[in-house]
């Protein structure tokens, strides 16, 4: 999914990496639930841009351990 760089507006198509960040630990009834956010890190393809990489937050994932 193309996403414009927040600094220069160039549409980046290069995905740098992906990581998961844990958002919350909640209780659902008696079960514990963890909520993860899947974050894509994108590289700006504009060589004169000093933003280089930026993060996009795409999807929240609920995970029941
Ligand atoms: Zn840029």
PDB file of the backbone (N, CA, C, O) and the ligand in Angstrom, with CONECT records:
HET     ZN  A 101       1
ATOM      1  N   UNK A   1       0.841  -1.192   0.000  1.00  0.00           N
ATOM      2  CA  UNK A   1       0.000   0.000   0.000  1.00  0.00           C
ATOM      3  C   UNK A   1       0.881   1.249   0.000  1.00  0.00           C
ATOM      4  O   UNK A   1       1.602   1.486   0.969  1.00  0.00           O
ATOM      5  N   UNK A   2       0.837   2.043  -1.055  1.00  0.00           N
ATOM      6  CA  UNK A   2       1.694   3.228  -1.117  1.00  0.00           C
ATOM      7  C   UNK A   2       1.265   4.271  -0.082  1.00  0.00           C
ATOM      8  O   UNK A   2       0.082   4.450   0.205  1.00  0.00           O
ATOM      9  N   UNK A   3       2.247   4.931   0.448  1.00  0.00           N
ATOM     10  CA  UNK A   3       1.966   5.918   1.485  1.00  0.00           C
ATOM     11  C   UNK A   3       2.889   7.120   1.298  1.00  0.00           C
ATOM     12  O   UNK A   3       4.105   6.957   1.192  1.00  0.00           O
ATOM     13  N   UNK A   4       2.317   8.329   1.255  1.00  0.00           N
ATOM     14  CA  UNK A   4       3.180   9.495   1.076  1.00  0.00           C
ATOM     15  C   UNK A   4       4.013   9.796   2.320  1.00  0.00           C
ATOM     16  O   UNK A   4       3.559   9.642   3.454  1.00  0.00           O
ATOM     17  N   UNK A   5       5.236  10.227   2.068  1.00  0.00           N
ATOM     18  CA  UNK A   5       6.128  10.629   3.148  1.00  0.00           C
ATOM     19  C   UNK A   5       5.545  11.864   3.838  1.00  0.00           C
ATOM     20  O   UNK A   5       5.129  12.803   3.160  1.00  0.00           O
ATOM     21  N   UNK A   6       5.506  11.880   5.145  1.00  0.00           N
ATOM     22  CA  UNK A   6       4.937  13.029   5.857  1.00  0.00           C
ATOM     23  C   UNK A   6       5.778  14.291   5.723  1.00  0.00           C
ATOM     24  O   UNK A   6       5.284  15.391   5.971  1.00  0.00           O
ATOM     25  N   UNK A   7       7.035  14.150   5.335  1.00  0.00           N
ATOM     26  CA  UNK A   7       7.907  15.313   5.218  1.00  0.00           C
ATOM     27  C   UNK A   7       7.876  15.934   3.830  1.00  0.00           C
ATOM     28  O   UNK A   7       7.764  17.154   3.711  1.00  0.00           O
ATOM     29  N   UNK A   8       7.972  15.128   2.776  1.00  0.00           N
ATOM     30  CA  UNK A   8       8.095  15.686   1.430  1.00  0.00           C
ATOM     31  C   UNK A   8       6.946  15.294   0.513  1.00  0.00           C
ATOM     32  O   UNK A   8       6.811  15.860  -0.572  1.00  0.00           O
ATOM     33  N   UNK A   9       6.122  14.347   0.918  1.00  0.00           N
ATOM     34  CA  UNK A   9       4.963  13.985   0.107  1.00  0.00           C
ATOM     35  C   UNK A   9       5.246  12.935  -0.944  1.00  0.00           C
ATOM     36  O   UNK A   9       4.327  12.496  -1.635  1.00  0.00           O
ATOM     37  N   UNK A  10       6.501  12.519  -1.083  1.00  0.00           N
ATOM     38  CA  UNK A  10       6.837  11.467  -2.035  1.00  0.00           C
ATOM     39  C   UNK A  10       6.190  10.150  -1.605  1.00  0.00           C
ATOM     40  O   UNK A  10       6.248   9.753  -0.441  1.00  0.00           O
ATOM     41  N   UNK A  11       5.582   9.501  -2.567  1.00  0.00           N
ATOM     42  CA  UNK A  11       4.943   8.237  -2.238  1.00  0.00           C
ATOM     43  C   UNK A  11       5.997   7.149  -2.137  1.00  0.00           C
ATOM     44  O   UNK A  11       6.701   6.845  -3.100  1.00  0.00           O
ATOM     45  N   UNK A  12       6.085   6.587  -0.980  1.00  0.00           N
ATOM     46  CA  UNK A  12       7.083   5.552  -0.729  1.00  0.00           C
ATOM     47  C   UNK A  12       6.503   4.179  -0.992  1.00  0.00           C
ATOM     48  O   UNK A  12       5.389   3.870  -0.570  1.00  0.00           O
ATOM     49  N   UNK A  13       7.259   3.366  -1.686  1.00  0.00           N
ATOM     50  CA  UNK A  13       6.799   2.008  -1.921  1.00  0.00           C
ATOM     51  C   UNK A  13       7.766   0.999  -1.316  1.00  0.00           C
ATOM     52  O   UNK A  13       7.560  -0.211  -1.407  1.00  0.00           O
ATOM     53  N   UNK A  14       8.802   1.505  -0.712  1.00  0.00           N
ATOM     54  CA  UNK A  14       9.794   0.614  -0.151  1.00  0.00           C
ATOM     55  C   UNK A  14       9.509   0.397   1.329  1.00  0.00           C
ATOM     56  O   UNK A  14       9.482   1.334   2.127  1.00  0.00           O
ATOM     57  N   UNK A  15       9.303  -0.845   1.656  1.00  0.00           N
ATOM     58  CA  UNK A  15       9.056  -1.142   3.059  1.00  0.00           C
ATOM     59  C   UNK A  15      10.364  -1.449   3.750  1.00  0.00           C
ATOM     60  O   UNK A  15      11.128  -2.313   3.319  1.00  0.00           O
ATOM     61  N   UNK A  16      10.604  -0.750   4.796  1.00  0.00           N
ATOM     62  CA  UNK A  16      11.857  -0.903   5.519  1.00  0.00           C
ATOM     63  C   UNK A  16      11.789  -2.100   6.460  1.00  0.00           C
ATOM     64  O   UNK A  16      12.648  -2.981   6.421  1.00  0.00           O
ATOM     65  N   UNK A  17      10.795  -2.124   7.277  1.00  0.00           N
ATOM     66  CA  UNK A  17      10.647  -3.238   8.207  1.00  0.00           C
ATOM     67  C   UNK A  17       9.246  -3.213   8.793  1.00  0.00           C
ATOM     68  O   UNK A  17       8.459  -2.300   8.544  1.00  0.00           O
ATOM     69  N   UNK A  18       8.968  -4.208   9.553  1.00  0.00           N
ATOM     70  CA  UNK A  18       7.688  -4.276  10.221  1.00  0.00           C
ATOM     71  C   UNK A  18       7.920  -4.759  11.646  1.00  0.00           C
ATOM     72  O   UNK A  18       8.689  -5.688  11.893  1.00  0.00           O
ATOM     73  N   UNK A  19       7.257  -4.126  12.543  1.00  0.00           N
ATOM     74  CA  UNK A  19       7.409  -4.595  13.912  1.00  0.00           C
ATOM     75  C   UNK A  19       6.087  -4.490  14.641  1.00  0.00           C
ATOM     76  O   UNK A  19       5.157  -3.822  14.189  1.00  0.00           O
ATOM     77  N   UNK A  20       6.023  -5.143  15.744  1.00  0.00           N
ATOM     78  CA  UNK A  20       4.807  -5.123  16.543  1.00  0.00           C
ATOM     79  C   UNK A  20       5.054  -4.395  17.848  1.00  0.00           C
ATOM     80  O   UNK A  20       6.076  -4.582  18.508  1.00  0.00           O
ATOM     81  N   UNK A  21       4.128  -3.591  18.187  1.00  0.00           N
ATOM     82  CA  UNK A  21       4.243  -2.885  19.450  1.00  0.00           C
ATOM     83  C   UNK A  21       3.061  -3.270  20.314  1.00  0.00           C
ATOM     84  O   UNK A  21       1.920  -3.284  19.853  1.00  0.00           O
ATOM     85  N   UNK A  22       3.332  -3.574  21.538  1.00  0.00           N
ATOM     86  CA  UNK A  22       2.238  -3.947  22.413  1.00  0.00           C
ATOM     87  C   UNK A  22       1.580  -2.693  22.954  1.00  0.00           C
ATOM     88  O   UNK A  22       2.236  -1.839  23.551  1.00  0.00           O
ATOM     89  N   UNK A  23       0.294  -2.593  22.742  1.00  0.00           N
ATOM     90  CA  UNK A  23      -0.438  -1.403  23.145  1.00  0.00           C
ATOM     91  C   UNK A  23      -0.975  -1.516  24.558  1.00  0.00           C
ATOM     92  O   UNK A  23      -0.809  -0.609  25.374  1.00  0.00           O
ATOM     93  N   UNK A  24      -1.605  -2.607  24.831  1.00  0.00           N
ATOM     94  CA  UNK A  24      -2.319  -2.680  26.093  1.00  0.00           C
ATOM     95  C   UNK A  24      -2.477  -4.115  26.552  1.00  0.00           C
ATOM     96  O   UNK A  24      -2.453  -5.066  25.771  1.00  0.00           O
ATOM     97  N   UNK A  25      -2.632  -4.214  27.795  1.00  0.00           N
ATOM     98  CA  UNK A  25      -2.961  -5.467  28.444  1.00  0.00           C
ATOM     99  C   UNK A  25      -4.309  -5.251  29.096  1.00  0.00           C
ATOM    100  O   UNK A  25      -4.433  -4.439  30.013  1.00  0.00           O
ATOM    101  N   UNK A  26      -5.288  -5.943  28.650  1.00  0.00           N
ATOM    102  CA  UNK A  26      -6.598  -5.730  29.256  1.00  0.00           C
ATOM    103  C   UNK A  26      -7.176  -7.064  29.684  1.00  0.00           C
ATOM    104  O   UNK A  26      -6.677  -8.128  29.316  1.00  0.00           O
ATOM    105  N   UNK A  27      -8.203  -6.987  30.440  1.00  0.00           N
ATOM    106  CA  UNK A  27      -8.876  -8.211  30.850  1.00  0.00           C
ATOM    107  C   UNK A  27     -10.216  -8.290  30.141  1.00  0.00           C
ATOM    108  O   UNK A  27     -10.977  -7.324  30.083  1.00  0.00           O
ATOM    109  N   UNK A  28     -10.480  -9.482  29.599  1.00  0.00           N
ATOM    110  CA  UNK A  28     -11.746  -9.704  28.928  1.00  0.00           C
ATOM    111  C   UNK A  28     -12.441 -10.821  29.700  1.00  0.00           C
ATOM    112  O   UNK A  28     -12.166 -12.006  29.506  1.00  0.00           O
ATOM    113  N   UNK A  29     -13.328 -10.416  30.563  1.00  0.00           N
ATOM    114  CA  UNK A  29     -13.904 -11.397  31.467  1.00  0.00           C
ATOM    115  C   UNK A  29     -12.793 -11.910  32.374  1.00  0.00           C
ATOM    116  O   UNK A  29     -12.180 -11.136  33.109  1.00  0.00           O
ATOM    117  N   UNK A  30     -12.535 -13.209  32.321  1.00  0.00           N
ATOM    118  CA  UNK A  30     -11.470 -13.757  33.147  1.00  0.00           C
ATOM    119  C   UNK A  30     -10.198 -13.954  32.342  1.00  0.00           C
ATOM    120  O   UNK A  30      -9.157 -14.329  32.880  1.00  0.00           O
ATOM    121  N   UNK A  31     -10.295 -13.699  31.061  1.00  0.00           N
ATOM    122  CA  UNK A  31      -9.127 -13.904  30.220  1.00  0.00           C
ATOM    123  C   UNK A  31      -8.351 -12.606  30.066  1.00  0.00           C
ATOM    124  O   UNK A  31      -8.913 -11.512  30.008  1.00  0.00           O
ATOM    125  N   UNK A  32      -7.074 -12.771  30.003  1.00  0.00           N
ATOM    126  CA  UNK A  32      -6.217 -11.626  29.761  1.00  0.00           C
ATOM    127  C   UNK A  32      -6.102 -11.421  28.259  1.00  0.00           C
ATOM    128  O   UNK A  32      -6.050 -12.390  27.501  1.00  0.00           O
ATOM    129  N   UNK A  33      -6.064 -10.209  27.841  1.00  0.00           N
ATOM    130  CA  UNK A  33      -5.952  -9.968  26.415  1.00  0.00           C
ATOM    131  C   UNK A  33      -4.869  -8.937  26.156  1.00  0.00           C
ATOM    132  O   UNK A  33      -4.752  -7.935  26.862  1.00  0.00           O
ATOM    133  N   UNK A  34      -4.085  -9.207  25.133  1.00  0.00           N
ATOM    134  CA  UNK A  34      -3.065  -8.242  24.756  1.00  0.00           C
ATOM    135  C   UNK A  34      -3.426  -7.655  23.403  1.00  0.00           C
ATOM    136  O   UNK A  34      -3.882  -8.358  22.501  1.00  0.00           O
ATOM    137  N   UNK A  35      -3.216  -6.383  23.286  1.00  0.00           N
ATOM    138  CA  UNK A  35      -3.512  -5.729  22.015  1.00  0.00           C
ATOM    139  C   UNK A  35      -2.202  -5.275  21.382  1.00  0.00           C
ATOM    140  O   UNK A  35      -1.419  -4.538  21.983  1.00  0.00           O
ATOM    141  N   UNK A  36      -1.990  -5.731  20.167  1.00  0.00           N
ATOM    142  CA  UNK A  36      -0.775  -5.379  19.445  1.00  0.00           C
ATOM    143  C   UNK A  36      -1.087  -4.430  18.304  1.00  0.00           C
ATOM    144  O   UNK A  36      -2.162  -4.473  17.706  1.00  0.00           O
ATOM    145  N   UNK A  37      -0.151  -3.600  18.029  1.00  0.00           N
ATOM    146  CA  UNK A  37      -0.261  -2.739  16.869  1.00  0.00           C
ATOM    147  C   UNK A  37       0.828  -3.149  15.895  1.00  0.00           C
ATOM    148  O   UNK A  37       2.008  -3.190  16.242  1.00  0.00           O
ATOM    149  N   UNK A  38       0.421  -3.448  14.688  1.00  0.00           N
ATOM    150  CA  UNK A  38       1.381  -3.816  13.666  1.00  0.00           C
ATOM    151  C   UNK A  38       1.802  -2.554  12.914  1.00  0.00           C
ATOM    152  O   UNK A  38       0.977  -1.873  12.303  1.00  0.00           O
ATOM    153  N   UNK A  39       3.083  -2.260  12.971  1.00  0.00           N
ATOM    154  CA  UNK A  39       3.575  -0.999  12.422  1.00  0.00           C
ATOM    155  C   UNK A  39       4.531  -1.271  11.268  1.00  0.00           C
ATOM    156  O   UNK A  39       5.482  -2.042  11.398  1.00  0.00           O
ATOM    157  N   UNK A  40       4.263  -0.626  10.142  1.00  0.00           N
ATOM    158  CA  UNK A  40       5.181  -0.743   9.011  1.00  0.00           C
ATOM    159  C   UNK A  40       6.131   0.438   9.053  1.00  0.00           C
ATOM    160  O   UNK A  40       5.728   1.571   9.317  1.00  0.00           O
ATOM    161  N   UNK A  41       7.374   0.163   8.794  1.00  0.00           N
ATOM    162  CA  UNK A  41       8.344   1.235   8.705  1.00  0.00           C
ATOM    163  C   UNK A  41       8.736   1.383   7.239  1.00  0.00           C
ATOM    164  O   UNK A  41       9.181   0.424   6.608  1.00  0.00           O
ATOM    165  N   UNK A  42       8.571   2.578   6.708  1.00  0.00           N
ATOM    166  CA  UNK A  42       8.787   2.788   5.281  1.00  0.00           C
ATOM    167  C   UNK A  42       9.976   3.700   5.040  1.00  0.00           C
ATOM    168  O   UNK A  42      10.303   4.569   5.848  1.00  0.00           O
ATOM    169  N   UNK A  43      10.605   3.472   3.909  1.00  0.00           N
ATOM    170  CA  UNK A  43      11.741   4.291   3.519  1.00  0.00           C
ATOM    171  C   UNK A  43      11.301   5.300   2.476  1.00  0.00           C
ATOM    172  O   UNK A  43      10.649   4.936   1.498  1.00  0.00           O
ATOM    173  N   UNK A  44      11.646   6.556   2.672  1.00  0.00           N
ATOM    174  CA  UNK A  44      11.341   7.579   1.674  1.00  0.00           C
ATOM    175  C   UNK A  44      12.309   7.408   0.500  1.00  0.00           C
ATOM    176  O   UNK A  44      13.519   7.293   0.696  1.00  0.00           O
ATOM    177  N   UNK A  45      11.765   7.392  -0.719  1.00  0.00           N
ATOM    178  CA  UNK A  45      12.603   7.161  -1.896  1.00  0.00           C
ATOM    179  C   UNK A  45      13.216   8.457  -2.426  1.00  0.00           C
ATOM    180  O   UNK A  45      14.031   8.429  -3.349  1.00  0.00           O
ATOM    181  N   UNK A  46      12.829   9.580  -1.847  1.00  0.00           N
ATOM    182  CA  UNK A  46      13.394  10.864  -2.233  1.00  0.00           C
ATOM    183  C   UNK A  46      14.744  11.048  -1.542  1.00  0.00           C
ATOM    184  O   UNK A  46      14.816  11.160  -0.319  1.00  0.00           O
ATOM    185  N   UNK A  47      15.811  11.078  -2.340  1.00  0.00           N
ATOM    186  CA  UNK A  47      17.144  11.103  -1.743  1.00  0.00           C
ATOM    187  C   UNK A  47      17.485  12.424  -1.072  1.00  0.00           C
ATOM    188  O   UNK A  47      18.395  12.480  -0.245  1.00  0.00           O
ATOM    189  N   UNK A  48      16.774  13.480  -1.413  1.00  0.00           N
ATOM    190  CA  UNK A  48      17.067  14.771  -0.800  1.00  0.00           C
ATOM    191  C   UNK A  48      16.237  14.997   0.467  1.00  0.00           C
ATOM    192  O   UNK A  48      16.406  15.992   1.171  1.00  0.00           O
ATOM    193  N   UNK A  49      15.365  14.076   0.728  1.00  0.00           N
ATOM    194  CA  UNK A  49      14.524  14.200   1.915  1.00  0.00           C
ATOM    195  C   UNK A  49      15.306  13.759   3.145  1.00  0.00           C
ATOM    196  O   UNK A  49      16.024  12.760   3.107  1.00  0.00           O
ATOM    197  N   UNK A  50      15.167  14.496   4.216  1.00  0.00           N
ATOM    198  CA  UNK A  50      15.914  14.097   5.402  1.00  0.00           C
ATOM    199  C   UNK A  50      15.084  13.290   6.398  1.00  0.00           C
ATOM    200  O   UNK A  50      15.519  13.011   7.516  1.00  0.00           O
ATOM    201  N   UNK A  51      13.900  12.928   5.971  1.00  0.00           N
ATOM    202  CA  UNK A  51      13.076  12.106   6.850  1.00  0.00           C
ATOM    203  C   UNK A  51      13.556  10.644   6.840  1.00  0.00           C
ATOM    204  O   UNK A  51      13.485   9.949   7.854  1.00  0.00           O
ATOM    205  N   UNK A  52      14.041  10.199   5.686  1.00  0.00           N
ATOM    206  CA  UNK A  52      14.582   8.835   5.500  1.00  0.00           C
ATOM    207  C   UNK A  52      13.560   7.721   5.749  1.00  0.00           C
ATOM    208  O   UNK A  52      13.118   7.054   4.814  1.00  0.00           O
ATOM    209  N   UNK A  53      13.198   7.531   6.993  1.00  0.00           N
ATOM    210  CA  UNK A  53      12.219   6.491   7.283  1.00  0.00           C
ATOM    211  C   UNK A  53      11.094   7.059   8.136  1.00  0.00           C
ATOM    212  O   UNK A  53      11.284   7.981   8.930  1.00  0.00           O
ATOM    213  N   UNK A  54       9.946   6.491   7.950  1.00  0.00           N
ATOM    214  CA  UNK A  54       8.818   6.925   8.764  1.00  0.00           C
ATOM    215  C   UNK A  54       7.915   5.733   9.018  1.00  0.00           C
ATOM    216  O   UNK A  54       7.949   4.742   8.287  1.00  0.00           O
ATOM    217  N   UNK A  55       7.121   5.838  10.045  1.00  0.00           N
ATOM    218  CA  UNK A  55       6.306   4.704  10.453  1.00  0.00           C
ATOM    219  C   UNK A  55       4.845   4.927  10.093  1.00  0.00           C
ATOM    220  O   UNK A  55       4.321   6.039  10.156  1.00  0.00           O
ATOM    221  N   UNK A  56       4.223   3.846   9.721  1.00  0.00           N
ATOM    222  CA  UNK A  56       2.795   3.869   9.464  1.00  0.00           C
ATOM    223  C   UNK A  56       2.153   2.864  10.405  1.00  0.00           C
ATOM    224  O   UNK A  56       2.669   1.764  10.598  1.00  0.00           O
ATOM    225  N   UNK A  57       1.052   3.239  10.974  1.00  0.00           N
ATOM    226  CA  UNK A  57       0.371   2.307  11.861  1.00  0.00           C
ATOM    227  C   UNK A  57      -0.826   1.758  11.125  1.00  0.00           C
ATOM    228  O   UNK A  57      -1.724   2.506  10.737  1.00  0.00           O
ATOM    229  N   UNK A  58      -0.842   0.470  10.935  1.00  0.00           N
ATOM    230  CA  UNK A  58      -1.880  -0.097  10.107  1.00  0.00           C
ATOM    231  C   UNK A  58      -2.988  -0.818  10.843  1.00  0.00           C
ATOM    232  O   UNK A  58      -4.159  -0.458  10.725  1.00  0.00           O
ATOM    233  N   UNK A  59      -2.633  -1.803  11.577  1.00  0.00           N
ATOM    234  CA  UNK A  59      -3.696  -2.616  12.108  1.00  0.00           C
ATOM    235  C   UNK A  59      -3.482  -2.953  13.574  1.00  0.00           C
ATOM    236  O   UNK A  59      -2.367  -3.237  14.010  1.00  0.00           O
ATOM    237  N   UNK A  60      -4.547  -2.915  14.303  1.00  0.00           N
ATOM    238  CA  UNK A  60      -4.480  -3.328  15.698  1.00  0.00           C
ATOM    239  C   UNK A  60      -4.872  -4.789  15.764  1.00  0.00           C
ATOM    240  O   UNK A  60      -5.883  -5.201  15.195  1.00  0.00           O
ATOM    241  N   UNK A  61      -4.078  -5.555  16.453  1.00  0.00           N
ATOM    242  CA  UNK A  61      -4.338  -6.979  16.546  1.00  0.00           C
ATOM    243  C   UNK A  61      -4.606  -7.356  17.988  1.00  0.00           C
ATOM    244  O   UNK A  61      -3.866  -6.981  18.897  1.00  0.00           O
ATOM    245  N   UNK A  62      -5.645  -8.082  18.173  1.00  0.00           N
ATOM    246  CA  UNK A  62      -5.921  -8.588  19.504  1.00  0.00           C
ATOM    247  C   UNK A  62      -5.372  -9.994  19.584  1.00  0.00           C
ATOM    248  O   UNK A  62      -5.575 -10.809  18.684  1.00  0.00           O
ATOM    249  N   UNK A  63      -4.695 -10.262  20.641  1.00  0.00           N
ATOM    250  CA  UNK A  63      -4.077 -11.568  20.810  1.00  0.00           C
ATOM    251  C   UNK A  63      -4.399 -12.099  22.192  1.00  0.00           C
ATOM    252  O   UNK A  63      -4.106 -11.462  23.203  1.00  0.00           O
ATOM    253  N   UNK A  64      -4.989 -13.244  22.220  1.00  0.00           N
ATOM    254  CA  UNK A  64      -5.295 -13.861  23.513  1.00  0.00           C
ATOM    255  C   UNK A  64      -4.286 -14.983  23.764  1.00  0.00           C
ATOM    256  O   UNK A  64      -4.298 -16.008  23.082  1.00  0.00           O
ATOM    257  N   UNK A  65      -3.434 -14.779  24.731  1.00  0.00           N
ATOM    258  CA  UNK A  65      -2.375 -15.758  24.978  1.00  0.00           C
ATOM    259  C   UNK A  65      -2.906 -17.043  25.607  1.00  0.00           C
ATOM    260  O   UNK A  65      -2.133 -17.964  25.875  1.00  0.00           O
TER     261      UNK A  65
HETATM  262 ZN    ZN A 101      10.404  12.199   2.234  1.00  0.00          ZN
END
